[in-house]
Amino acid sequence: MKIVTYLNFDKNCKEAFEFYAGVLGGKLTMQVVSESPAAEHMAPEHQNSVMHACLEVGEQVLMASDTMNATFKAPQGFSVSLQFETPEEAERVFAALAEGGEVTMPLEKTFWALRFGTLHDRFGIPWMINCNERECT
């Protein structure tokens, strides 16, 4: 079994996932509605929406799509947690994700980690950035 985080966006999934691919690296694949077999069944305003995005970073996967209805709500009650092996890499990613967003806990040394911090990026996604002194088990 593999647990994969799936995010929903309000018409900005493409922008967000292109940004995440630039920050995290990896292989990005996306399918927009207009390029799918479902295109003829979708409203014109959804033709440029992302039907499915997948960012593969090593063996890890982050997936997403645009919400195709008016019930979109800002994410809450969870965070995407990234675990880093070096403080330098944690600092680089934290700074990139924080740009244009809101830092909720500055990235700093804690009693449990070399670096830990939390933020909401400019797309409203909550992140936890962690660099443990030892591997998390």
Secondary structure, DSSP 8 states (H G I E B T S, - for coil): ----EEEEESS-HHHHHHHHHHHH-SEEEEEEGGGSTTGGGS-GGGTTSEEEEEEEETTEEEEEEE--STT-----S--EEEE-SSHHHHHHHHHHHHTTSEEEEEEE--SSEEEEEEEE-TTS-EEEEEEESS---
